[in-house]
């Protein structure tokens, strides 16, 4: 799995996360970010073109995959705001407490191994009055789709870099301390087990 994870998986993630329905979701939420931003799982930088440069001071991109963030660095060269990269997972955020205005997370919570630790770290670095802007795929409301999500997740995790199809995103956010959630949901176009989206703003 070493060669797959290093050379193939980053390109698969870039392609699938860059499909038009996913990009339309990014276009909806990323302009809500402002101030000093920490993007958890910046990946290949697909969100970077959607930040509002008049509202953002700096974007700090956190991601453990050096291979995929190399793609993001190429996109960052065109940004009109400062972009910094940190090669660590969401469970390890080496920033001062209360130093971030906006957290951004898109199609990331599905693959964080210790999601609770990561969410606690996000809360730690978030300033009072700050917010998490998010869009995630997860547990579907339809019993038939949900059943397939549970069945497929063990194999899907191995092929998709730890991605879970069946995570209940609002429940995870609340468990992590984000108790005030403005939430929208729907199926976006695509294969139903990966297409039920949750998006919005979450605050402690």
C-alpha positions in Angstrom: 0.0 0.0 0.0 3.1 2.3 0.3 3.4 3.0 -3.4 -0.4 3.4 -3.7 -0.6 5.8 -0.8 2.3 7.9 -2.0 1.9 8.1 -5.7 -1.6 7.0 -6.7 -3.9 8.0 -3.8 -3.1 11.8 -3.9 -4.1 11.9 -7.6 -7.2 9.9 -7.0 -8.2 12.3 -4.1 -7.4 15.4 -6.2 -9.6 14.0 -9.1 -12.6 12.9 -7.0 -12.6 15.9 -4.7 -12.3 18.2 -7.7 -15.5 16.9 -9.5 -17.9 19.7 -10.4 -20.5 18.9 -7.6 -17.8 19.1 -5.0 -16.4 22.3 -6.4 -19.8 23.9 -6.3 -20.0 23.1 -2.6 -16.6 24.7 -2.1 -17.8 27.8 -3.9 -20.7 28.1 -1.5 -18.8 28.0 1.8 -15.2 29.1 1.3 -16.0 32.8 0.8 -17.3 32.8 4.4 -13.8 32.4 5.8 -12.2 35.5 7.1 -9.1 36.8 9.0 -6.4 34.3 9.9 -7.6 30.9 8.5 -6.5 27.4 9.4 -7.6 24.9 6.7 -7.6 21.3 8.1 -6.7 18.9 5.3 -5.8 21.4 2.6 -5.0 18.6 0.3 -4.2 19.7 -3.3 -5.5 23.2 -2.6 -8.9 23.0 -4.3 -10.3 25.6 -1.9 -7.7 28.2 -2.5 -9.3 29.9 -5.6 -12.5 30.4 -3.6 -11.2 32.4 -0.7 -12.2 36.1 -0.7 -8.9 37.9 -0.7 -10.5 41.1 0.7 -11.5 39.2 3.9 -8.6 36.7 4.4 -5.3 37.8 5.9 -3.6 34.5 5.8 -4.4 30.8 5.1 -2.5 28.1 7.0 -2.9 24.7 5.3 -2.5 21.7 7.5 -2.1 18.2 5.9 0.1 15.2 6.6 0.6 14.3 2.9 3.6 16.0 1.4 2.8 14.5 -2.0 -0.7 16.0 -2.3 0.3 19.4 -0.7 2.9 19.9 -3.5 -0.1 20.4 -5.8 -1.5 23.0 -3.4 1.8 24.9 -3.3 1.6 25.3 -7.1 -1.9 26.8 -6.7 -0.8 29.0 -3.8 1.6 30.8 -6.0 -1.3 32.5 -7.7 -3.1 33.5 -4.5 -3.2 37.2 -3.6 -2.9 36.4 0.2 -0.3 34.6 2.2 -0.4 30.8 2.3 1.6 28.7 4.7 1.8 24.9 4.8 2.3 22.6 7.8 2.9 18.9 7.2 1.0 17.5 10.1 -2.4 15.8 10.7 -5.4 17.4 12.3 -4.6 15.8 15.6 -1.4 17.8 15.8 -1.9 21.6 15.4 1.3 23.4 16.3 -0.3 26.8 16.7 -0.9 29.0 19.7 -4.2 28.8 21.5 -6.9 31.3 20.4 -4.9 32.4 17.3 -7.3 31.5 14.5 -10.3 33.4 13.3 -11.8 30.8 10.9 -11.3 27.1 10.7 -12.0 25.5 7.3 -12.7 21.8 6.7 -13.9 20.3 3.5 -14.2 16.5 2.9 -11.7 16.0 5.7 -13.5 14.8 8.8 -14.3 11.5 7.1 -10.6 10.5 7.1 -9.2 11.9 10.4 -8.4 8.8 12.5 -8.8 10.4 16.0 -11.5 12.9 15.1 -12.2 13.8 18.7 -8.6 14.8 19.4 -8.5 16.8 16.2 -11.7 18.7 17.0 -10.5 19.5 20.5 -7.3 20.9 18.9 -9.4 23.0 16.5 -11.3 24.4 19.5 -8.1 25.2 21.3 -6.7 27.4 18.5 -10.0 29.1 17.6 -10.4 32.6 18.9 -13.5 33.6 21.0 -16.2 34.4 18.4 -14.4 32.4 15.8 -16.1 29.8 13.6 -15.6 26.6 11.7 -16.7 26.6 8.0 -17.3 23.1 6.8 -18.6 20.8 4.1 -18.4 17.1 4.5 -19.9 13.9 3.1 -21.3 11.4 5.6 -24.1 9.2 6.9 -27.2 9.3 4.6 -30.7 9.6 5.9 -32.1 6.8 3.8 -31.9 3.3 5.4 -30.9 1.5 2.2 -28.0 3.9 1.4 -27.0 3.9 5.1 -26.8 0.1 5.1 -24.5 0.2 2.0 -22.3 2.9 3.7 -21.8 0.6 6.7 -21.0 -2.4 4.5 -18.6 -0.6 2.2 -16.7 1.5 4.8 -14.2 -1.1 5.9 -12.9 -1.6 2.3 -13.4 2.0 1.3 -11.1 3.1 4.2 -8.3 1.1 2.9 -8.6 2.4 -0.7 -9.6 6.0 0.2 -6.9 7.0 2.7 -9.0 6.3 5.8 -12.2 7.8 4.4 -15.4 6.7 6.3 -18.6 6.7 4.3 -20.8 6.5 7.4 -19.8 9.3 9.8 -22.6 11.3 11.3 -21.0 14.7 10.9 -23.2 16.9 13.1 -22.9 14.3 15.9 -19.1 14.3 15.6 -18.9 18.1 15.7 -21.1 18.3 18.8 -19.0 15.6 20.5 -16.0 17.7 19.7 -17.4 20.8 21.4 -19.0 22.6 18.4 -22.5 23.0 19.9 -23.9 25.7 17.7 -24.3 24.5 14.1 -26.0 26.2 11.2 -26.5 23.2 8.9 -27.7 22.4 5.5 -27.9 18.9 3.9 -28.6 17.3 0.6 -27.4 14.7 -1.9 -25.1 16.2 -4.4 -24.9 14.6 -7.9 -23.0 11.3 -7.8 -22.9 7.9 -6.3 -25.2 8.0 -3.3 -23.0 6.4 -0.7 -20.5 9.3 -1.0 -22.9 12.0 -2.0 -24.9 13.0 1.1 -23.4 16.4 2.1 -23.5 18.4 5.3 -22.3 22.0 5.2 -22.5 25.2 7.2 -20.9 27.0 10.1 -20.2 25.6 13.6 -19.2 27.4 16.7 -18.4 26.3 20.3 
